[in-house]
Amino acid sequence: MKLLRRITEKITHGILFTSSMVTSITVLLVVLFLFREGIGLFNQTAIEGHLVVVVNSSNPLSQLTSKQVKDIFNQDITNWKDIAGTEGEIIPKSIDDLAGLFTEEELGTDFKNLPDLIEKYVKENPGVIAYFPETYLKKDFKGKLIPLKKISVKEFITGTEWYPTSQPAAVYGALPLILGTLWVSLGAILLALPIGLITAIYMAEVAGQRFRNILKPVVELLSGIPSVVYGFFGLVVLVPLIQKLFKLDVGETALAGSVILAIMSLPTIITIAEDAIRTTPRAMKEASLALGASHWQTLVRITIPFAKSGIIAAVILGIGRAVGETMAVLMVTGNASVIPHTFLEPVRTIPATIAAELGEASFGGTHFKALFALGIILFIMTFIFNMLVETVKTRKT
């Protein structure tokens, strides 16, 4: 029997060890994959590899940023003086524009004459800037190829525009998405914190045992509702209400996202805070009451200070829940990648951006890597929140 028990214990130990190792290695591999794909965005240009940007050989321009390319082809920049220092009208041309300048006879079968025609057009028009597939670039092209500046970490984080499908060069500025995520999360915590804390105090110190046994399962049930259901509720009920109440053109705003996230964060905040409050030693409460303090004085001066670490941990975990939410926020915030100034404006968050765009991004392309870079930022944000929780939990009250 002893031998069989030892063998059973060894097998059980091996299963538990293997399970923990497989889990740890899997998590590590996921993180490594995230960083490998995301870091690949940097030190490369935002133009797809098969496209080239050219100008006339007399043009003094030597390099462009992705934003400058976007502004040129959107005609926000119309004079070379703004970027090259020389006076002259900018003539932007795409591959479709270039092909439309010539007849079918001139283009030839399968556009075989297009490289020569492009070279001739660029040579004859000093103000032109054109982009086209590299296959139509002659080996001895007489114009000038313009390289784009490589994407840097600083440019990616501090950039204020997010246009991943802009042609010929995409613009990846994550600042509006970062601020949108933090803005919606801040609003959610401002709404959820007082409600959650009051509810936790009531459940732990005021409510009777029978009512507590009913209320606690109801609160915990909220965490089991799928986020898409919250999203539908927000889209059908909350968004029209906000639009009507504040007389807005659209109701999909940061406020709508904050309210939905606040509701979704409440179970986390209430459950953890209530458990922390209930762990206050009974002897401390009785000592306070014995010295003449009232029930409310004991609650304010003894119970809550003792449970402070648990309450702060509940708040931070609630923030982490809000930061990582995807579907509900995607449905009610309007998905506008602009820097928010008020809660009554549409915003876009990092998780919503990844969910909305990853299916459309070509595997291995710059857009694909930019979304993984956003994933790195989100990972760092949630990691910081989790570290704060651990720090608070281990700190003495």
C-alpha positions in Angstrom: 0.0 0.0 0.0 2.8 2.4 0.9 4.5 1.7 -2.4 1.3 2.3 -4.4 0.7 5.5 -2.5 4.2 6.7 -3.3 3.7 5.9 -7.0 0.4 7.7 -7.0 1.9 10.7 -5.3 4.8 10.7 -7.8 2.4 10.5 -10.8 0.2 13.3 -9.3 3.3 15.4 -8.7 4.5 14.9 -12.3 1.1 15.8 -13.7 0.9 19.0 -11.7 4.4 19.9 -12.6 3.9 19.2 -16.3 0.7 21.2 -16.3 2.2 24.2 -14.6 5.3 24.1 -16.9 3.1 23.8 -20.1 1.0 26.8 -18.9 4.0 28.9 -18.1 5.7 28.1 -21.4 2.5 28.8 -23.4 2.1 32.2 -21.7 5.8 33.0 -22.3 5.5 32.0 -26.0 2.4 34.2 -26.5 4.2 37.2 -25.0 7.3 36.5 -27.1 5.2 36.2 -30.3 3.5 39.5 -29.4 6.7 41.4 -29.0 8.4 39.8 -32.0 5.6 40.8 -34.3 5.1 44.3 -32.7 8.8 45.3 -32.6 9.1 44.3 -36.3 7.1 47.5 -37.1 10.0 49.8 -36.2 12.9 50.7 -38.3 10.9 50.1 -41.5 8.9 52.4 -43.6 5.1 52.7 -43.7 4.9 52.2 -47.4 4.1 48.8 -48.7 7.2 47.0 -50.2 5.8 46.9 -53.7 5.2 50.6 -54.1 7.7 53.4 -54.9 7.4 57.2 -54.7 9.2 59.3 -57.3 9.7 63.0 -58.2 11.4 64.9 -61.0 15.2 64.7 -60.9 15.4 68.5 -60.4 13.4 68.4 -57.2 15.6 69.0 -54.1 13.4 66.8 -51.9 15.4 64.0 -50.3 13.0 62.3 -47.8 9.4 62.3 -46.7 7.5 61.2 -43.6 4.4 59.1 -43.8 2.3 62.0 -42.7 3.7 64.3 -45.4 2.9 61.7 -48.0 -0.7 61.4 -46.7 -1.1 65.2 -46.7 0.3 65.6 -50.2 -2.1 63.0 -51.7 -5.0 64.4 -49.7 -4.1 67.8 -51.0 -3.6 69.2 -47.6 -0.1 70.2 -48.8 -0.2 71.8 -52.3 3.1 73.6 -52.6 6.6 72.3 -52.6 7.7 75.3 -50.5 6.1 73.7 -47.5 8.3 70.6 -47.5 11.1 71.1 -50.1 11.8 74.8 -49.8 11.2 75.6 -53.5 8.2 77.4 -54.9 6.0 75.3 -57.1 2.6 73.5 -57.3 2.6 69.8 -56.2 1.1 67.5 -58.8 0.2 64.2 -57.0 -0.4 61.2 -59.2 -1.3 57.6 -58.3 -0.8 54.6 -60.6 -4.5 54.9 -61.7 -4.0 58.6 -62.5 -0.8 57.8 -64.5 -2.5 55.0 -66.5 -5.4 57.3 -67.3 -3.2 59.9 -68.9 -2.5 57.6 -71.9 -4.5 55.7 -74.5 -4.7 51.9 -74.7 -2.5 52.0 -77.8 0.2 54.0 -75.9 0.1 51.7 -73.0 0.4 48.6 -75.1 -0.5 45.0 -74.2 -0.4 44.3 -70.5 0.8 47.9 -69.9 4.2 47.0 -71.3 4.9 50.6 -72.3 3.8 52.1 -68.9 7.4 52.3 -67.4 8.6 54.4 -70.3 5.5 56.6 -70.2 5.8 57.2 -66.4 9.5 58.1 -66.8 8.6 60.6 -69.6 5.8 62.2 -67.7 7.9 62.6 -64.5 10.7 64.1 -66.6 8.4 66.6 -68.3 6.6 67.8 -65.1 8.9 69.2 -62.4 6.1 69.5 -59.8 4.9 65.9 -60.1 5.1 63.3 -57.3 3.9 59.9 -58.2 3.6 56.4 -56.6 3.2 53.1 -58.5 4.2 49.5 -58.1 7.9 48.8 -58.3 7.4 46.5 -61.3 6.7 49.6 -63.5 10.0 51.3 -62.5 12.6 51.2 -65.1 16.1 50.0 -64.1 17.7 53.2 -65.4 14.8 55.5 -64.2 15.8 59.2 -64.9 13.7 60.6 -62.0 14.4 60.5 -58.3 13.1 57.9 -55.9 12.1 59.3 -52.5 12.6 57.1 -49.5 10.3 57.4 -46.5 11.5 57.9 -43.0 11.5 54.7 -40.9 8.9 54.4 -38.2 10.3 55.1 -34.8 9.0 54.1 -31.3 8.7 57.8 -30.4 6.8 58.6 -33.7 4.5 55.7 -33.1 3.6 56.5 -29.5 3.3 60.3 -29.9 1.8 60.4 -33.4 -1.7 62.0 -33.4 -3.1 60.4 -36.5 -4.1 56.8 -37.2 -4.7 56.1 -40.9 -3.6 52.5 -41.5 -5.2 52.3 -45.0 -3.8 55.6 -46.4 -2.1 55.3 -49.8 0.7 55.1 -50.7 1.9 55.3 -47.1 0.0 54.5 -43.9 0.2 56.8 -40.9 0.5 55.0 -37.5 0.1 57.4 -34.6 -1.1 55.6 -31.4 -1.5 58.6 -29.1 -5.3 59.0 -29.8 -5.9 55.3 -29.1 -3.8 55.4 -25.9 -5.6 58.5 -24.7 -9.0 57.1 -25.7 -8.3 53.9 -23.7 -7.3 55.9 -20.6 -10.1 58.4 -21.1 -12.8 55.8 -21.2 -11.2 53.8 -18.3 -11.0 57.0 -16.2 -14.6 57.8 -16.7 -15.6 54.2 -15.9 -13.6 54.3 -12.6 -15.0 57.7 -11.6 -18.5 56.2 -12.0 -17.9 52.7 -10.6 -15.7 53.5 -7.6 -18.2 55.3 -5.4 -21.0 53.0 -6.3 -18.9 49.9 -5.9 -17.4 51.0 -2.6 -20.8 52.0 -1.1 -22.3 48.7 -2.2 -19.3 46.7 -0.7 -19.6 48.6 2.6 -23.4 48.0 2.7 -23.0 44.3 2.0 -20.2 43.8 4.5 -21.3 45.9 7.4 -25.0 47.0 7.1 -27.1 44.4 5.2 -28.6 41.5 7.0 -27.4 38.0 6.4 -30.5 37.0 4.4 -30.4 40.1 2.1 -26.6 39.7 1.7 -27.0 36.1 0.6 -29.4 37.3 -2.2 -27.4 40.5 -3.2 -24.0 38.9 -3.5 -24.9 36.2 -6.1 -26.8 38.9 -8.1 -23.6 41.1 -8.2 -21.4 38.2 -9.1 -23.9 37.2 -11.9 -23.1 40.6 -13.6 -19.6 39.4 -14.3 -20.9 36.3 -16.1 -22.9 38.4 -18.7 -21.1 38.4 -22.1 -19.7 41.8 -23.0 -21.5 41.8 -26.3 -24.8 41.8 -24.3 -23.6 45.0 -22.5 -22.7 46.4 -25.9 -26.2 45.8 -27.3 -27.7 47.3 -24.2 -25.5 50.4 -24.6 -26.2 50.7 -28.3 -30.0 50.3 -28.0 -30.7 52.1 -24.7 -27.7 54.2 -23.5 -26.5 55.7 -26.8 -30.0 57.2 -27.8 -30.4 58.4 -24.2 -27.1 60.3 -24.2 -27.8 61.7 -27.7 -31.2 63.0 -26.6 -30.1 64.2 -23.1 -27.1 66.2 -24.3 -28.6 67.1 -27.7 -25.7 65.6 -29.7 -25.4 64.6 -33.3 -24.4 61.1 -32.3 -24.7 59.3 -29.0 -21.6 57.0 -29.5 -19.3 58.8 -27.2 -16.7 58.3 -24.5 -19.4 58.8 -21.9 -21.3 55.8 -23.3 -18.2 53.6 -23.1 -17.5 54.8 -19.6 -20.9 54.0 -18.3 -20.9 50.5 -19.9 -17.4 49.8 -18.5 -18.4 51.1 -15.1 -21.3 48.5 -15.0 -18.9 45.8 -16.1 -16.3 46.8 -13.5 -18.7 46.8 -10.6 -18.7 43.1 -9.8 -14.9 43.1 -9.6 -14.8 46.2 -7.3 -17.7 45.1 -5.1 -16.6 41.5 -4.6 -12.9 42.2 -3.8 -13.7 45.3 -1.7 -16.4 43.5 0.3 -14.1 40.5 1.0 -11.4 43.0 2.2 -13.8 44.8 4.5 -15.1 41.5 6.0 -11.6 40.4 6.9 -11.2 43.2 9.5 -10.6 41.3 12.8 -13.7 41.2 15.0 -11.6 42.0 18.0 -10.7 45.4 16.5 -14.3 46.3 15.9 -15.4 45.2 19.4 -12.5 47.2 21.0 -13.7 50.3 19.1 -17.3 49.8 20.2 -16.2 49.1 23.8 -14.4 52.5 23.9 -17.6 54.2 23.0 -17.4 54.6 19.3 -20.6 54.2 17.3 -21.0 51.6 14.5 -20.4 54.3 11.8 -17.3 55.7 13.6 -15.9 52.2 13.8 -16.6 51.7 10.1 -14.9 54.9 9.1 -11.9 54.9 11.5 -11.2 51.2 11.9 -12.7 49.0 9.2 -12.1 51.0 6.1 -8.5 51.9 7.0 -7.7 48.3 7.8 -9.2 47.2 4.5 -7.5 50.0 2.5 -5.1 47.7 0.6 -7.9 45.4 -0.5 -10.1 48.3 -1.6 -7.2 49.9 -3.6 -6.5 46.5 -5.2 -10.2 46.2 -6.1 -10.1 49.6 -7.8 -6.9 48.8 -9.8 -8.3 45.4 -10.9 -11.5 47.3 -11.9 -9.3 49.6 -14.0 -7.6 46.6 -15.6 -11.0 45.1 -16.5 -12.0 48.4 -18.1 -8.7 48.9 -20.1 -8.8 45.4 -21.6 -12.5 45.4 -22.7 -13.1 45.1 -26.4 -16.6 44.3 -27.8 -18.8 46.5 -25.6 -16.5 49.6 -26.1 -16.3 48.9 -29.9 -20.1 49.1 -30.1 -20.8 52.3 -28.2 -17.8 54.7 -28.4 -18.0 55.8 -32.1 -14.5 54.5 -33.1 -13.1 57.9 -34.0 -9.3 57.9 -33.7 -9.0 61.5 -32.4 -7.5 62.9 -29.2 -10.5 63.2 -26.8 -11.2 66.5 -25.0 -14.6 65.8 -23.4 -16.6 62.7 -22.6 -19.2 63.7 -25.2 -16.9 63.0 -28.1 -16.4 59.8 -30.0 -13.2 58.0 -29.2 -11.4 54.8 -30.1 -9.6 52.4 -27.7 -6.7 50.1 -28.3 -8.6 46.8 -27.9 -11.4 48.1 -30.1 -8.9 49.0 -32.8 -7.2 45.6 -32.7 -10.6 43.8 -32.9 -11.9 46.0 -35.7 -8.8 46.0 -38.0 -6.8 42.8 -37.4 -9.1 40.8 -39.8 -8.4 43.3 -42.6 -4.7 43.6 -42.1 -2.5 41.5 -44.5 -0.4 39.0 -42.6 3.1 40.2 -42.0 2.4 43.7 -43.4 3.0 47.0 -41.7 -0.6 47.3 -40.6 -0.5 43.8 -39.1 2.7 44.7 -37.2 1.3 48.1 -36.0 -1.7 46.3 -34.4 0.7 44.0 -32.6 2.6 47.1 -31.5 -0.6 48.3 -30.0 -1.0 45.0 -28.3 2.4 45.5 -26.7 1.3 48.9 -25.3 -1.9 47.3 -24.0 0.1 44.5 -22.4 2.4 47.0 -20.7 -0.6 49.0 -19.4 -2.3 45.9 -17.9 1.1 44.6 -16.6 1.5 47.9 -14.7 -1.9 47.6 -13.2 -1.3 44.1 -12.1 2.1 45.1 -10.6 0.3 47.9 -8.7 -2.2 45.3 -7.3 0.7 43.1 -6.1 2.4 46.1 -4.5 -0.7 47.2 -2.7 -1.6 43.7 -1.6 1.8 43.1 0.0 1.9 46.6 1.6 1.1 46.8 5.3 -2.1 48.7 6.1 
